[in-house]
Every structure is written in structure tokens, then in C-alpha cells.
Amino acid sequence: MESKAAVAALSALAHESRLSVFRMLVQAGREGIAAGEIARRQQVLPNTLSANLNILSHAGLVESRREGRTVIYTARYNRMTELLEFLMEDCCSGQPEICAPLADAVLRSQCLPGGSA
């Protein structure tokens, strides 16, 4: 990931509502969540949600698909991975204990077998 793309992604996530929506979509998995359901859960107006989803989409963090009249949003896990890799790229400087807590967090995540549920 290039610095410019990382800045765009971090900028998109540097807003409480957008971060909350993104985390919700990450938790939803590949099924995603309908825009109306996101608005209901977040208790925001549809136009506010639309603006936030557009910012996340332009940063490459979410994508949408149509199912009939419903728009379903999903997190772009590959982009999230690229951002995390970019942030960790130069970690440690030969001192693995610096990044050990991050590695432990990955091992504890729900994404890996044996992770916390």
C-alpha cells in the first residue's frame, strides 16, 4: 500500500461514526449488512450514513452490491489487511518484543482457529 492510500484510509476511519460503521461491517463478515439496517443500528439519518459510506468506499475500505432494491455493504478485508501490513511494515527494528503485543492480539482474534469467541 502506498502512503497516499494509507492516509486516505486512516482519514476515513478518523471519524467516530465511520469507524463504528466499518467495525460493524468487519464483524458482519462477507454477508455484509443492508444500508437501512446499518442506519437503524447506528441511529443515523440515511443521508448521513450515505455520506459516511461514500467516504469509506472512496478510501477502498467498503464495497456495495445490490440485492433487488437493497444495497448491501461489506468490508474490504483485503484493503484492511493492506493497511495493517503498511502500519506494521517497519515494526520492531530488529527488536521483536516491541511488536509482540500486536502479534499476540492477532493470535487472540476471532479470525484465527483457537481465537477468542
N, C-alpha and C positions, 0 to 999 in steps of 0.2 A: 504494500500500500504506500502510496506517495504521501508526503506531508500534507499537501493541499487537500487530499481526500480525507485524511485523518482529521484535519482541522474542521472540515465540513461535518463529519460525523460527530465529533466531540461537541461542536457548536449546536448541532441539532439536539443532542442529548443534554445540553446545559440549560434545560428548562424543566421545571418540576413536572408539569403536565405531560410533556413529550417523553420524558424519562419514564414516567409511570405507564404511559401507553406502550412504550417499547418493551418494558419489563413484562407487562401483561401479555403482549404478543409472543415474547420469548417463552413464557410459561405455557402458552396455548398450544405450542407445537406446530406441526406442519398443517394442521386443520385450519388454524387461524381463527379469527373472530369477525363477525359481521360488524360493519361500521356502526349500525344502530345499537348493537349490544355494547360496543366499546363506549359509545356516548352515554348509554344508560349506566354502565358500571362506573364511569369516570364522573358522572353527573355534570356533563358539559353540554353546551348547545352544539347541535350538528355542525354549524358553520365554524365554530371554534375548533372542533375536532378535525374538521376537514383541513383547516389551515395547518394544524399541527401534523396531521398525517402527510400533507404535501411536503412539509419541511423534512420529515423523516424519510419520505420517499426520494426526494431530491438528493439527500445525503446517502442514498443507497441502502438504508437500514431496513426498510419495509417494502413490500410489494403487495399488489392487489390483484384480485381476479373476480370476475363476475360469475355469479350463480343465479341465473334468472334476473330478478330485479335487485338482488342483494349484492353488495360489494364486500368481499371477504379480504381482510388484511392479514398478512403473515410477516413475521420477522425474517430477514435475510440472514440466516445463520452463517453463511459463508462470509458475508461482509463483517458481521460481528467478530468472527474468528480472525479475519484480516486485521481488524482494528486492534484486537487484543494482542495479536502477534506483533504488530507495529509498536505497541506500547512496551512490549517485553523484549523487543529485538536486541537491545543493548544492555539488558539487565545483568547484573552481577559483577561485571568487570573481573571475572575470574574468582569471585567470592560467592559461591552458591548459597551461603547462609542468608545473603541479602534477599534472594528471591524464594527461599524455601517456604515462607508462609504462603506465597502465591501458588506454588506447586501443591502445597497441602490443600488449599482452597479448591483447586481443580479436582484433586482426588476425592474431596468430600462432596463435590457437586452431584446433583441428581442425574447428570448426563452419563456418568460412568457406572459400569456394573459395580455394585457394592457401595455406591454413594448413598448419602442420607436420603431419606424419603420424606 
